[in-house]
Amino acid sequence: MNGSRDAARIKLQDGRKLMDEIERLELRIEELREAIERSRRLRLAGRASAVIGPALLAGFALGLVAYTPTRMIVALALAIGGVVLTGSSRSSTEELERSLKQAEAERMAAIDALDLVQVGEGTR
């Protein structure tokens, strides 16, 4: 009889550990989703810069924009920085998405390990 109480206590402790792990994973998943959204916004800003910089350069060449050395430097910085930011954000987003999928899989495994019983209307 004492052995069954010990087994029940161990199972309860394991369940609490799993619940804590699920909660930790849910927080991690939320953090990853927010980070992915930030990374996507940076990627969009990089794309915009990568378009605006060359557009300014074209404007200089066509005489549509008054040339100054400062504007030329800004146009070049936008073009180069936009390409770099777009590529970097893309890599970061892909890495974050892989981490998100892994965390979601770990959460599902922890939920499955709880051996929850589904309660339905048909059972009495």
Biopython code that builds the backbone (N, CA, C, O; Angstrom):
import numpy as np
from Bio.PDB.StructureBuilder import StructureBuilder

atoms = [
    (1, "MET", "N", (0.830, -1.184, 0.000)),
    (1, "MET", "CA", (0.000, 0.000, 0.000)),
    (1, "MET", "C", (0.876, 1.250, 0.000)),
    (1, "MET", "O", (0.582, 2.210, -0.711)),
    (2, "ASN", "N", (1.929, 1.246, 0.774)),
    (2, "ASN", "CA", (2.838, 2.375, 0.857)),
    (2, "ASN", "C", (3.517, 2.617, -0.494)),
    (2, "ASN", "O", (3.785, 3.763, -0.856)),
    (3, "GLY", "N", (3.789, 1.566, -1.224)),
    (3, "GLY", "CA", (4.418, 1.683, -2.545)),
    (3, "GLY", "C", (3.515, 2.399, -3.528)),
    (3, "GLY", "O", (4.004, 3.170, -4.355)),
    (4, "SER", "N", (2.214, 2.169, -3.465)),
    (4, "SER", "CA", (1.308, 2.833, -4.392)),
    (4, "SER", "C", (1.192, 4.324, -4.079)),
    (4, "SER", "O", (1.021, 5.135, -4.989)),
    (5, "ARG", "N", (1.284, 4.694, -2.786)),
    (5, "ARG", "CA", (1.267, 6.125, -2.417)),
    (5, "ARG", "C", (2.529, 6.812, -2.941)),
    (5, "ARG", "O", (2.472, 7.928, -3.458)),
    (6, "ASP", "N", (3.660, 6.135, -2.801)),
    (6, "ASP", "CA", (4.919, 6.698, -3.295)),
    (6, "ASP", "C", (4.868, 6.873, -4.817)),
    (6, "ASP", "O", (5.318, 7.887, -5.351)),
    (7, "ALA", "N", (4.320, 5.882, -5.498)),
    (7, "ALA", "CA", (4.206, 5.959, -6.953)),
    (7, "ALA", "C", (3.291, 7.114, -7.353)),
    (7, "ALA", "O", (3.581, 7.830, -8.311)),
    (8, "ALA", "N", (2.185, 7.302, -6.625)),
    (8, "ALA", "CA", (1.265, 8.404, -6.920)),
    (8, "ALA", "C", (1.946, 9.752, -6.670)),
    (8, "ALA", "O", (1.759, 10.697, -7.437)),
    (9, "ARG", "N", (2.731, 9.838, -5.603)),
    (9, "ARG", "CA", (3.438, 11.076, -5.279)),
    (9, "ARG", "C", (4.464, 11.400, -6.370)),
    (9, "ARG", "O", (4.592, 12.549, -6.793)),
    (10, "ILE", "N", (5.178, 10.393, -6.811)),
    (10, "ILE", "CA", (6.172, 10.584, -7.873)),
    (10, "ILE", "C", (5.482, 11.026, -9.162)),
    (10, "ILE", "O", (5.970, 11.917, -9.858)),
    (11, "LYS", "N", (4.346, 10.403, -9.478)),
    (11, "LYS", "CA", (3.612, 10.763, -10.689)),
    (11, "LYS", "C", (3.117, 12.208, -10.603)),
    (11, "LYS", "O", (3.154, 12.934, -11.596)),
    (12, "LEU", "N", (2.650, 12.630, -9.412)),
    (12, "LEU", "CA", (2.192, 13.998, -9.213)),
    (12, "LEU", "C", (3.354, 14.977, -9.382)),
    (12, "LEU", "O", (3.192, 16.027, -10.005)),
    (13, "GLN", "N", (4.517, 14.646, -8.835)),
    (13, "GLN", "CA", (5.693, 15.511, -8.969)),
    (13, "GLN", "C", (6.126, 15.607, -10.429)),
    (13, "GLN", "O", (6.491, 16.679, -10.911)),
    (14, "ASP", "N", (6.080, 14.475, -11.122)),
    (14, "ASP", "CA", (6.422, 14.484, -12.548)),
    (14, "ASP", "C", (5.440, 15.351, -13.328)),
    (14, "ASP", "O", (5.837, 16.087, -14.231)),
    (15, "GLY", "N", (4.158, 15.262, -12.977)),
    (15, "GLY", "CA", (3.143, 16.082, -13.636)),
    (15, "GLY", "C", (3.390, 17.562, -13.411)),
    (15, "GLY", "O", (3.229, 18.366, -14.329)),
    (16, "ARG", "N", (3.781, 17.931, -12.193)),
    (16, "ARG", "CA", (4.078, 19.332, -11.897)),
    (16, "ARG", "C", (5.304, 19.796, -12.687)),
    (16, "ARG", "O", (5.333, 20.913, -13.204)),
    (17, "LYS", "N", (6.304, 18.938, -12.773)),
    (17, "LYS", "CA", (7.495, 19.289, -13.555)),
    (17, "LYS", "C", (7.127, 19.502, -15.021)),
    (17, "LYS", "O", (7.608, 20.434, -15.666)),
    (18, "LEU", "N", (6.264, 18.621, -15.539)),
    (18, "LEU", "CA", (5.833, 18.759, -16.927)),
    (18, "LEU", "C", (5.034, 20.045, -17.130)),
    (18, "LEU", "O", (5.204, 20.729, -18.139)),
    (19, "MET", "N", (4.172, 20.372, -16.184)),
    (19, "MET", "CA", (3.385, 21.607, -16.290)),
    (19, "MET", "C", (4.311, 22.832, -16.276)),
    (19, "MET", "O", (4.111, 23.779, -17.036)),
    (20, "ASP", "N", (5.315, 22.800, -15.411)),
    (20, "ASP", "CA", (6.291, 23.899, -15.370)),
    (20, "ASP", "C", (7.041, 23.991, -16.696)),
    (20, "ASP", "O", (7.285, 25.087, -17.203)),
    (21, "GLU", "N", (7.401, 22.848, -17.250)),
    (21, "GLU", "CA", (8.107, 22.816, -18.536)),
    (21, "GLU", "C", (7.212, 23.349, -19.655)),
    (21, "GLU", "O", (7.677, 24.092, -20.519)),
    (22, "ILE", "N", (5.943, 22.977, -19.643)),
    (22, "ILE", "CA", (5.001, 23.469, -20.655)),
    (22, "ILE", "C", (4.864, 24.979, -20.544)),
    (22, "ILE", "O", (4.865, 25.680, -21.556)),
    (23, "GLU", "N", (4.746, 25.485, -19.323)),
    (23, "GLU", "CA", (4.628, 26.926, -19.115)),
    (23, "GLU", "C", (5.886, 27.649, -19.617)),
    (23, "GLU", "O", (5.790, 28.694, -20.262)),
    (24, "ARG", "N", (7.052, 27.092, -19.320)),
    (24, "ARG", "CA", (8.307, 27.688, -19.774)),
    (24, "ARG", "C", (8.367, 27.703, -21.301)),
    (24, "ARG", "O", (8.794, 28.689, -21.903)),
    (25, "LEU", "N", (7.938, 26.607, -21.917)),
    (25, "LEU", "CA", (7.961, 26.526, -23.377)),
    (25, "LEU", "C", (6.964, 27.497, -24.009)),
    (25, "LEU", "O", (7.246, 28.081, -25.056)),
    (26, "GLU", "N", (5.805, 27.671, -23.381)),
    (26, "GLU", "CA", (4.828, 28.619, -23.917)),
    (26, "GLU", "C", (5.365, 30.046, -23.869)),
    (26, "GLU", "O", (5.144, 30.826, -24.795)),
    (27, "LEU", "N", (6.066, 30.385, -22.800)),
    (27, "LEU", "CA", (6.692, 31.709, -22.717)),
    (27, "LEU", "C", (7.754, 31.861, -23.800)),
    (27, "LEU", "O", (7.852, 32.907, -24.442)),
    (28, "ARG", "N", (8.540, 30.822, -23.995)),
    (28, "ARG", "CA", (9.593, 30.838, -25.026)),
    (28, "ARG", "C", (8.981, 30.987, -26.418)),
    (28, "ARG", "O", (9.502, 31.723, -27.257)),
    (29, "ILE", "N", (7.883, 30.290, -26.657)),
    (29, "ILE", "CA", (7.207, 30.369, -27.956)),
    (29, "ILE", "C", (6.713, 31.791, -28.206)),
    (29, "ILE", "O", (6.859, 32.316, -29.309)),
    (30, "GLU", "N", (6.134, 32.409, -27.192)),
    (30, "GLU", "CA", (5.665, 33.793, -27.340)),
    (30, "GLU", "C", (6.831, 34.738, -27.628)),
    (30, "GLU", "O", (6.719, 35.619, -28.480)),
    (31, "GLU", "N", (7.939, 34.561, -26.927)),
    (31, "GLU", "CA", (9.128, 35.388, -27.172)),
    (31, "GLU", "C", (9.637, 35.212, -28.603)),
    (31, "GLU", "O", (10.005, 36.181, -29.267)),
    (32, "LEU", "N", (9.652, 33.974, -29.063)),
    (32, "LEU", "CA", (10.125, 33.701, -30.421)),
    (32, "LEU", "C", (9.209, 34.333, -31.460)),
    (32, "LEU", "O", (9.683, 34.877, -32.457)),
    (33, "ARG", "N", (7.900, 34.266, -31.233)),
    (33, "ARG", "CA", (6.958, 34.882, -32.178)),
    (33, "ARG", "C", (7.175, 36.389, -32.255)),
    (33, "ARG", "O", (7.135, 36.966, -33.342)),
    (34, "GLU", "N", (7.402, 37.029, -31.116)),
    (34, "GLU", "CA", (7.669, 38.470, -31.106)),
    (34, "GLU", "C", (8.980, 38.780, -31.822)),
    (34, "GLU", "O", (9.062, 39.755, -32.570)),
    (35, "ALA", "N", (9.994, 37.969, -31.602)),
    (35, "ALA", "CA", (11.292, 38.179, -32.256)),
    (35, "ALA", "C", (11.174, 37.996, -33.770)),
    (35, "ALA", "O", (11.800, 38.728, -34.536)),
    (36, "ILE", "N", (10.379, 37.031, -34.194)),
    (36, "ILE", "CA", (10.170, 36.809, -35.631)),
    (36, "ILE", "C", (9.485, 38.028, -36.245)),
    (36, "ILE", "O", (9.843, 38.461, -37.340)),
    (37, "GLU", "N", (8.509, 38.572, -35.545)),
    (37, "GLU", "CA", (7.814, 39.758, -36.057)),
    (37, "GLU", "C", (8.773, 40.948, -36.174)),
    (37, "GLU", "O", (8.736, 41.676, -37.166)),
    (38, "ARG", "N", (9.625, 41.147, -35.170)),
    (38, "ARG", "CA", (10.619, 42.227, -35.237)),
    (38, "ARG", "C", (11.568, 42.014, -36.409)),
    (38, "ARG", "O", (11.899, 42.955, -37.130)),
    (39, "SER", "N", (11.999, 40.784, -36.592)),
    (39, "SER", "CA", (12.933, 40.471, -37.672)),
    (39, "SER", "C", (12.294, 40.719, -39.037)),
    (39, "SER", "O", (12.959, 41.187, -39.961)),
    (40, "ARG", "N", (11.024, 40.411, -39.160)),
    (40, "ARG", "CA", (10.321, 40.658, -40.426)),
    (40, "ARG", "C", (10.194, 42.152, -40.701)),
    (40, "ARG", "O", (10.309, 42.587, -41.847)),
    (41, "ARG", "N", (9.957, 42.940, -39.650)),
    (41, "ARG", "CA", (9.884, 44.397, -39.834)),
    (41, "ARG", "C", (11.243, 44.949, -40.281)),
    (41, "ARG", "O", (11.311, 45.817, -41.151)),
    (42, "LEU", "N", (12.317, 44.439, -39.680)),
    (42, "LEU", "CA", (13.661, 44.877, -40.093)),
    (42, "LEU", "C", (13.938, 44.488, -41.541)),
    (42, "LEU", "O", (14.559, 45.245, -42.287)),
    (43, "ARG", "N", (13.482, 43.328, -41.925)),
    (43, "ARG", "CA", (13.675, 42.864, -43.295)),
    (43, "ARG", "C", (12.950, 43.797, -44.270)),
    (43, "ARG", "O", (13.471, 44.126, -45.336)),
    (44, "LEU", "N", (11.741, 44.216, -43.888)),
    (44, "LEU", "CA", (10.983, 45.141, -44.724)),
    (44, "LEU", "C", (11.704, 46.493, -44.825)),
    (44, "LEU", "O", (11.773, 47.086, -45.902)),
    (45, "ALA", "N", (12.236, 46.966, -43.707)),
    (45, "ALA", "CA", (12.995, 48.223, -43.723)),
    (45, "ALA", "C", (14.234, 48.084, -44.607)),
    (45, "ALA", "O", (14.597, 49.019, -45.322)),
    (46, "GLY", "N", (14.879, 46.924, -44.558)),
    (46, "GLY", "CA", (16.047, 46.683, -45.409)),
    (46, "GLY", "C", (15.687, 46.706, -46.881)),
    (46, "GLY", "O", (16.417, 47.261, -47.702)),
    (47, "ARG", "N", (14.550, 46.095, -47.209)),
    (47, "ARG", "CA", (14.114, 46.105, -48.611)),
    (47, "ARG", "C", (13.823, 47.524, -49.084)),
    (47, "ARG", "O", (14.188, 47.910, -50.195)),
    (48, "ALA", "N", (13.160, 48.293, -48.222)),
    (48, "ALA", "CA", (12.847, 49.680, -48.585)),
    (48, "ALA", "C", (14.138, 50.465, -48.813)),
    (48, "ALA", "O", (14.244, 51.215, -49.784)),
    (49, "SER", "N", (15.107, 50.299, -47.935)),
    (49, "SER", "CA", (16.392, 51.000, -48.092)),
    (49, "SER", "C", (17.110, 50.552, -49.355)),
    (49, "SER", "O", (17.726, 51.360, -50.051)),
    (50, "ALA", "N", (17.026, 49.261, -49.645)),
    (50, "ALA", "CA", (17.696, 48.727, -50.830)),
    (50, "ALA", "C", (17.053, 49.247, -52.117)),
    (50, "ALA", "O", (17.684, 49.213, -53.173)),
    (51, "VAL", "N", (15.829, 49.720, -52.048)),
    (51, "VAL", "CA", (15.166, 50.298, -53.221)),
    (51, "VAL", "C", (15.393, 51.811, -53.278)),
    (51, "VAL", "O", (15.646, 52.366, -54.348)),
    (52, "ILE", "N", (15.300, 52.474, -52.121)),
    (52, "ILE", "CA", (15.430, 53.932, -52.085)),
    (52, "ILE", "C", (16.841, 54.382, -52.470)),
    (52, "ILE", "O", (16.999, 55.354, -53.208)),
    (53, "GLY", "N", (17.868, 53.682, -51.976)),
    (53, "GLY", "CA", (19.251, 54.052, -52.293)),
    (53, "GLY", "C", (19.520, 54.066, -53.786)),
    (53, "GLY", "O", (19.960, 55.091, -54.308)),
    (54, "PRO", "N", (19.275, 52.973, -54.495)),
    (54, "PRO", "CA", (19.492, 52.993, -55.947)),
    (54, "PRO", "C", (18.580, 53.985, -56.680)),
    (54, "PRO", "O", (18.962, 54.539, -57.711)),
    (55, "ALA", "N", (17.382, 54.203, -56.146)),
    (55, "ALA", "CA", (16.488, 55.191, -56.775)),
    (55, "ALA", "C", (17.102, 56.587, -56.690)),
    (55, "ALA", "O", (17.016, 57.363, -57.642)),
    (56, "LEU", "N", (17.713, 56.904, -55.565)),
    (56, "LEU", "CA", (18.409, 58.190, -55.439)),
    (56, "LEU", "C", (19.572, 58.281, -56.417)),
    (56, "LEU", "O", (19.781, 59.310, -57.061)),
    (57, "LEU", "N", (20.324, 57.192, -56.519)),
    (57, "LEU", "CA", (21.453, 57.180, -57.470)),
    (57, "LEU", "C", (20.960, 57.405, -58.901)),
    (57, "LEU", "O", (21.576, 58.140, -59.672)),
    (58, "ALA", "N", (19.848, 56.765, -59.241)),
    (58, "ALA", "CA", (19.274, 56.956, -60.575)),
    (58, "ALA", "C", (18.801, 58.399, -60.742)),
    (58, "ALA", "O", (18.937, 58.995, -61.810)),
    (59, "GLY", "N", (18.243, 58.941, -59.667)),
    (59, "GLY", "CA", (17.820, 60.343, -59.712)),
    (59, "GLY", "C", (18.980, 61.284, -59.953)),
    (59, "GLY", "O", (18.845, 62.270, -60.677)),
    (60, "PHE", "N", (20.128, 60.985, -59.347)),
    (60, "PHE", "CA", (21.332, 61.797, -59.600)),
    (60, "PHE", "C", (21.740, 61.690, -61.062)),
    (60, "PHE", "O", (22.036, 62.695, -61.708)),
    (61, "ALA", "N", (21.754, 60.465, -61.580)),
    (61, "ALA", "CA", (22.201, 60.233, -62.957)),
    (61, "ALA", "C", (21.271, 60.904, -63.967)),
    (61, "ALA", "O", (21.733, 61.392, -64.999)),
    (62, "LEU", "N", (19.992, 60.934, -63.690)),
    (62, "LEU", "CA", (19.023, 61.530, -64.614)),
    (62, "LEU", "C", (18.811, 63.021, -64.376)),
    (62, "LEU", "O", (18.093, 63.680, -65.128)),
    (63, "GLY", "N", (19.435, 63.544, -63.335)),
    (63, "GLY", "CA", (19.300, 64.960, -63.038)),
    (63, "GLY", "C", (18.006, 65.315, -62.334)),
    (63, "GLY", "O", (17.650, 66.491, -62.258)),
    (64, "LEU", "N", (17.288, 64.317, -61.814)),
    (64, "LEU", "CA", (16.019, 64.564, -61.123)),
    (64, "LEU", "C", (16.233, 65.020, -59.679)),
    (64, "LEU", "O", (15.377, 65.685, -59.097)),
    (65, "VAL", "N", (17.381, 64.655, -59.110)),
    (65, "VAL", "CA", (17.716, 65.015, -57.734)),
    (65, "VAL", "C", (19.026, 65.787, -57.776)),
    (65, "VAL", "O", (19.989, 65.371, -58.419)),
    (66, "ALA", "N", (19.045, 66.914, -57.082)),
    (66, "ALA", "CA", (20.264, 67.735, -57.040)),
    (66, "ALA", "C", (21.375, 66.948, -56.345)),
    (66, "ALA", "O", (21.191, 66.393, -55.262)),
    (67, "TYR", "N", (22.531, 66.920, -57.005)),
    (67, "TYR", "CA", (23.666, 66.167, -56.483)),
    (67, "TYR", "C", (24.403, 66.963, -55.414)),
    (67, "TYR", "O", (24.726, 68.138, -55.586)),
    (68, "THR", "N", (24.658, 66.267, -54.290)),
    (68, "THR", "CA", (25.599, 66.766, -53.282)),
    (68, "THR", "C", (26.368, 65.551, -52.783)),
    (68, "THR", "O", (25.844, 64.438, -52.805)),
    (69, "PRO", "N", (27.586, 65.748, -52.340)),
    (69, "PRO", "CA", (28.350, 64.599, -51.834)),
    (69, "PRO", "C", (27.626, 63.885, -50.669)),
    (69, "PRO", "O", (27.658, 62.658, -50.573)),
    (70, "THR", "N", (26.993, 64.645, -49.815)),
    (70, "THR", "CA", (26.278, 64.041, -48.676)),
    (70, "THR", "C", (25.142, 63.159, -49.167)),
    (70, "THR", "O", (24.953, 62.051, -48.666)),
    (71, "ARG", "N", (24.391, 63.642, -50.137)),
    (71, "ARG", "CA", (23.283, 62.836, -50.681)),
    (71, "ARG", "C", (23.801, 61.570, -51.357)),
    (71, "ARG", "O", (23.174, 60.514, -51.272)),
    (72, "MET", "N", (24.942, 61.678, -52.023)),
    (72, "MET", "CA", (25.527, 60.504, -52.675)),
    (72, "MET", "C", (25.923, 59.466, -51.624)),
    (72, "MET", "O", (25.669, 58.273, -51.789)),
    (73, "ILE", "N", (26.546, 59.934, -50.543)),
    (73, "ILE", "CA", (26.941, 59.006, -49.470)),
    (73, "ILE", "C", (25.710, 58.356, -48.852)),
    (73, "ILE", "O", (25.715, 57.156, -48.576)),
    (74, "VAL", "N", (24.661, 59.135, -48.634)),
    (74, "VAL", "CA", (23.420, 58.591, -48.066)),
    (74, "VAL", "C", (22.819, 57.558, -49.018)),
    (74, "VAL", "O", (22.379, 56.498, -48.572)),
    (75, "ALA", "N", (22.794, 57.840, -50.288)),
    (75, "ALA", "CA", (22.229, 56.912, -51.274)),
    (75, "ALA", "C", (23.013, 55.596, -51.291)),
    (75, "ALA", "O", (22.425, 54.515, -51.315)),
    (76, "LEU", "N", (24.324, 55.698, -51.278)),
    (76, "LEU", "CA", (25.156, 54.486, -51.258)),
    (76, "LEU", "C", (24.966, 53.702, -49.954)),
    (76, "LEU", "O", (24.880, 52.474, -49.964)),
    (77, "ALA", "N", (24.902, 54.428, -48.836)),
    (77, "ALA", "CA", (24.700, 53.762, -47.544)),
    (77, "ALA", "C", (23.348, 53.060, -47.505)),
    (77, "ALA", "O", (23.242, 51.943, -46.998)),
    (78, "LEU", "N", (22.313, 53.709, -48.039)),
    (78, "LEU", "CA", (20.993, 53.071, -48.086)),
    (78, "LEU", "C", (21.014, 51.813, -48.947)),
    (78, "LEU", "O", (20.457, 50.783, -48.568)),
    (79, "ALA", "N", (21.651, 51.901, -50.093)),
    (79, "ALA", "CA", (21.692, 50.754, -51.000)),
    (79, "ALA", "C", (22.441, 49.583, -50.372)),
    (79, "ALA", "O", (21.931, 48.463, -50.335)),
    (80, "ILE", "N", (23.636, 49.840, -49.885)),
    (80, "ILE", "CA", (24.451, 48.761, -49.305)),
    (80, "ILE", "C", (23.842, 48.268, -47.988)),
    (80, "ILE", "O", (23.702, 47.065, -47.771)),
    (81, "GLY", "N", (23.485, 49.207, -47.123)),
    (81, "GLY", "CA", (22.898, 48.836, -45.835)),
    (81, "GLY", "C", (21.589, 48.078, -45.987)),
    (81, "GLY", "O", (21.307, 47.156, -45.222)),
    (82, "GLY", "N", (20.792, 48.464, -46.971)),
    (82, "GLY", "CA", (19.526, 47.768, -47.204)),
    (82, "GLY", "C", (19.724, 46.321, -47.607)),
    (82, "GLY", "O", (19.010, 45.435, -47.138)),
    (83, "VAL", "N", (20.689, 46.084, -48.472)),
    (83, "VAL", "CA", (20.979, 44.706, -48.902)),
    (83, "VAL", "C", (21.479, 43.876, -47.714)),
    (83, "VAL", "O", (21.051, 42.739, -47.515)),
    (84, "VAL", "N", (22.382, 44.458, -46.937)),
    (84, "VAL", "CA", (22.931, 43.745, -45.776)),
    (84, "VAL", "C", (21.840, 43.462, -44.749)),
    (84, "VAL", "O", (21.748, 42.350, -44.230)),
    (85, "LEU", "N", (21.011, 44.466, -44.453)),
    (85, "LEU", "CA", (19.948, 44.298, -43.466)),
    (85, "LEU", "C", (18.926, 43.263, -43.919)),
    (85, "LEU", "O", (18.450, 42.463, -43.113)),
    (86, "THR", "N", (18.593, 43.276, -45.191)),
    (86, "THR", "CA", (17.641, 42.297, -45.717)),
    (86, "THR", "C", (18.185, 40.876, -45.565)),
    (86, "THR", "O", (17.477, 39.982, -45.103)),
    (87, "GLY", "N", (19.433, 40.675, -45.953)),
    (87, "GLY", "CA", (20.031, 39.337, -45.846)),
    (87, "GLY", "C", (20.178, 38.881, -44.415)),
    (87, "GLY", "O", (19.894, 37.726, -44.099)),
    (88, "SER", "N", (20.614, 39.763, -43.551)),
    (88, "SER", "CA", (20.793, 39.420, -42.146)),
    (88, "SER", "C", (19.457, 39.089, -41.490)),
    (88, "SER", "O", (19.345, 38.114, -40.747)),
    (89, "SER", "N", (18.453, 39.904, -41.770)),
    (89, "SER", "CA", (17.132, 39.670, -41.182)),
    (89, "SER", "C", (16.523, 38.372, -41.701)),
    (89, "SER", "O", (15.823, 37.668, -40.973)),
    (90, "ARG", "N", (16.791, 38.068, -42.948)),
    (90, "ARG", "CA", (16.277, 36.817, -43.517)),
    (90, "ARG", "C", (16.869, 35.616, -42.783)),
    (90, "ARG", "O", (16.153, 34.686, -42.411)),
    (91, "SER", "N", (18.170, 35.650, -42.584)),
    (91, "SER", "CA", (18.827, 34.552, -41.873)),
    (91, "SER", "C", (18.332, 34.446, -40.441)),
    (91, "SER", "O", (18.092, 33.350, -39.936)),
    (92, "SER", "N", (18.181, 35.591, -39.791)),
    (92, "SER", "CA", (17.697, 35.597, -38.409)),
    (92, "SER", "C", (16.276, 35.051, -38.331)),
    (92, "SER", "O", (15.956, 34.267, -37.437)),
    (93, "THR", "N", (15.428, 35.462, -39.262)),
    (93, "THR", "CA", (14.041, 35.001, -39.268)),
    (93, "THR", "C", (13.979, 33.490, -39.448)),
    (93, "THR", "O", (13.217, 32.808, -38.763)),
    (94, "GLU", "N", (14.784, 32.969, -40.371)),
    (94, "GLU", "CA", (14.787, 31.525, -40.603)),
    (94, "GLU", "C", (15.247, 30.770, -39.360)),
    (94, "GLU", "O", (14.673, 29.734, -39.021)),
    (95, "GLU", "N", (16.265, 31.269, -38.683)),
    (95, "GLU", "CA", (16.766, 30.635, -37.460)),
    (95, "GLU", "C", (15.707, 30.686, -36.364)),
    (95, "GLU", "O", (15.494, 29.700, -35.657)),
    (96, "LEU", "N", (15.053, 31.818, -36.223)),
    (96, "LEU", "CA", (14.006, 31.957, -35.206)),
    (96, "LEU", "C", (12.827, 31.028, -35.504)),
    (96, "LEU", "O", (12.245, 30.448, -34.588)),
    (97, "GLU", "N", (12.480, 30.889, -36.772)),
    (97, "GLU", "CA", (11.376, 29.997, -37.144)),
    (97, "GLU", "C", (11.720, 28.539, -36.841)),
    (97, "GLU", "O", (10.854, 27.774, -36.418)),
    (98, "ARG", "N", (12.978, 28.152, -37.055)),
    (98, "ARG", "CA", (13.393, 26.784, -36.696)),
    (98, "ARG", "C", (13.300, 26.584, -35.189)),
    (98, "ARG", "O", (12.839, 25.539, -34.730)),
    (99, "SER", "N", (13.732, 27.573, -34.419)),
    (99, "SER", "CA", (13.652, 27.480, -32.956)),
    (99, "SER", "C", (12.204, 27.417, -32.500)),
    (99, "SER", "O", (11.880, 26.697, -31.555)),
    (100, "LEU", "N", (11.327, 28.166, -33.167)),
    (100, "LEU", "CA", (9.899, 28.148, -32.820)),
    (100, "LEU", "C", (9.308, 26.768, -33.060)),
    (100, "LEU", "O", (8.578, 26.250, -32.214)),
    (101, "LYS", "N", (9.613, 26.173, -34.200)),
    (101, "LYS", "CA", (9.097, 24.833, -34.500)),
    (101, "LYS", "C", (9.592, 23.814, -33.474)),
    (101, "LYS", "O", (8.838, 22.936, -33.055)),
    (102, "GLN", "N", (10.848, 23.930, -33.076)),
    (102, "GLN", "CA", (11.405, 23.012, -32.089)),
    (102, "GLN", "C", (10.709, 23.188, -30.732)),
    (102, "GLN", "O", (10.360, 22.204, -30.080)),
    (103, "ALA", "N", (10.513, 24.427, -30.317)),
    (103, "ALA", "CA", (9.849, 24.693, -29.032)),
    (103, "ALA", "C", (8.414, 24.196, -29.055)),
    (103, "ALA", "O", (7.931, 23.653, -28.062)),
    (104, "GLU", "N", (7.724, 24.376, -30.180)),
    (104, "GLU", "CA", (6.348, 23.887, -30.285)),
    (104, "GLU", "C", (6.305, 22.360, -30.220)),
    (104, "GLU", "O", (5.406, 21.787, -29.605)),
    (105, "ALA", "N", (7.277, 21.704, -30.854)),
    (105, "ALA", "CA", (7.331, 20.240, -30.807)),
    (105, "ALA", "C", (7.616, 19.748, -29.385)),
    (105, "ALA", "O", (7.032, 18.762, -28.934)),
    (106, "GLU", "N", (8.517, 20.439, -28.683)),
    (106, "GLU", "CA", (8.818, 20.071, -27.295)),
    (106, "GLU", "C", (7.592, 20.263, -26.409)),
    (106, "GLU", "O", (7.321, 19.445, -25.530)),
    (107, "ARG", "N", (6.855, 21.343, -26.642)),
    (107, "ARG", "CA", (5.638, 21.587, -25.859)),
    (107, "ARG", "C", (4.611, 20.477, -26.105)),
    (107, "ARG", "O", (3.989, 19.983, -25.164)),
    (108, "MET", "N", (4.437, 20.090, -27.365)),
    (108, "MET", "CA", (3.487, 19.017, -27.678)),
    (108, "MET", "C", (3.917, 17.698, -27.033)),
    (108, "MET", "O", (3.078, 16.940, -26.545)),
    (109, "ALA", "N", (5.213, 17.430, -27.031)),
    (109, "ALA", "CA", (5.714, 16.205, -26.401)),
    (109, "ALA", "C", (5.451, 16.231, -24.894)),
    (109, "ALA", "O", (5.082, 15.211, -24.311)),
    (110, "ALA", "N", (5.636, 17.376, -24.273)),
    (110, "ALA", "CA", (5.382, 17.499, -22.832)),
    (110, "ALA", "C", (3.899, 17.333, -22.538)),
    (110, "ALA", "O", (3.532, 16.695, -21.551)),
    (111, "ILE", "N", (3.044, 17.897, -23.380)),
    (111, "ILE", "CA", (1.599, 17.742, -23.194)),
    (111, "ILE", "C", (1.207, 16.278, -23.357)),
    (111, "ILE", "O", (0.410, 15.752, -22.580)),
    (112, "ASP", "N", (1.761, 15.629, -24.358)),
    (112, "ASP", "CA", (1.471, 14.199, -24.567)),
    (112, "ASP", "C", (1.943, 13.360, -23.391)),
    (112, "ASP", "O", (1.311, 12.360, -23.052)),
    (113, "ALA", "N", (3.044, 13.753, -22.765)),
    (113, "ALA", "CA", (3.584, 12.994, -21.638)),
    (113, "ALA", "C", (2.713, 13.104, -20.394)),
    (113, "ALA", "O", (2.848, 12.300, -19.472)),
    (114, "LEU", "N", (1.825, 14.086, -20.359)),
    (114, "LEU", "CA", (0.941, 14.233, -19.205)),
    (114, "LEU", "C", (-0.113, 13.135, -19.126)),
    (114, "LEU", "O", (-0.714, 12.942, -18.069)),
    (115, "ASP", "N", (-0.350, 12.422, -20.203)),
    (115, "ASP", "CA", (-1.377, 11.364, -20.261)),
    (115, "ASP", "C", (-2.732, 11.917, -19.804)),
    (115, "ASP", "O", (-3.382, 11.359, -18.920)),
    (116, "LEU", "N", (-3.132, 13.008, -20.418)),
    (116, "LEU", "CA", (-4.427, 13.607, -20.096)),
    (116, "LEU", "C", (-5.552, 12.720, -20.607)),
    (116, "LEU", "O", (-5.423, 12.071, -21.644)),
    (117, "VAL", "N", (-6.635, 12.699, -19.884)),
    (117, "VAL", "CA", (-7.801, 11.917, -20.278)),
    (117, "VAL", "C", (-8.815, 12.873, -20.859)),
    (117, "VAL", "O", (-9.162, 13.878, -20.238)),
    (118, "GLN", "N", (-9.297, 12.558, -22.069)),
    (118, "GLN", "CA", (-10.281, 13.408, -22.705)),
    (118, "GLN", "C", (-11.657, 13.063, -22.176)),
    (118, "GLN", "O", (-12.051, 11.897, -22.159)),
    (119, "VAL", "N", (-12.373, 14.058, -21.754)),
    (119, "VAL", "CA", (-13.716, 13.858, -21.223)),
    (119, "VAL", "C", (-14.710, 14.208, -22.313)),
    (119, "VAL", "O", (-14.681, 15.306, -22.869)),
    (120, "GLY", "N", (-15.593, 13.259, -22.614)),
    (120, "GLY", "CA", (-16.592, 13.481, -23.657)),
    (120, "GLY", "C", (-17.987, 13.293, -23.115)),
    (120, "GLY", "O", (-18.164, 12.823, -21.991)),
    (121, "GLU", "N", (-18.987, 13.657, -23.911)),
    (121, "GLU", "CA", (-20.377, 13.521, -23.481)),
    (121, "GLU", "C", (-20.818, 12.067, -23.445)),
    (121, "GLU", "O", (-21.687, 11.715, -22.648)),
    (122, "GLY", "N", (-20.254, 11.228, -24.270)),
    (122, "GLY", "CA", (-20.695, 9.853, -24.384)),
    (122, "GLY", "C", (-20.226, 8.952, -23.246)),
    (122, "GLY", "O", (-20.751, 7.846, -23.122)),
    (123, "THR", "N", (-19.298, 9.342, -22.431)),
    (123, "THR", "CA", (-18.793, 8.485, -21.366)),
    (123, "THR", "C", (-19.499, 8.786, -20.056)),
    (123, "THR", "O", (-19.622, 9.944, -19.656)),
    (124, "ARG", "N", (-19.959, 7.737, -19.392)),
    (124, "ARG", "CA", (-20.628, 7.886, -18.082)),
    (124, "ARG", "C", (-20.329, 6.695, -17.243)),
    (124, "ARG", "O", (-20.790, 6.610, -16.105)),
]
sb = StructureBuilder()
sb.init_structure("model")
sb.init_model(0)
sb.init_chain("A")
sb.init_seg("    ")
for serial, (resi, resn, name, xyz) in enumerate(atoms, 1):
    if name == "N":
        sb.init_residue(resn, " ", resi, " ")
    sb.init_atom(name, np.array(xyz, "f"), 0.0, 1.0, " ", f" {name:<3s}", serial, name[0])
structure = sb.get_structure()
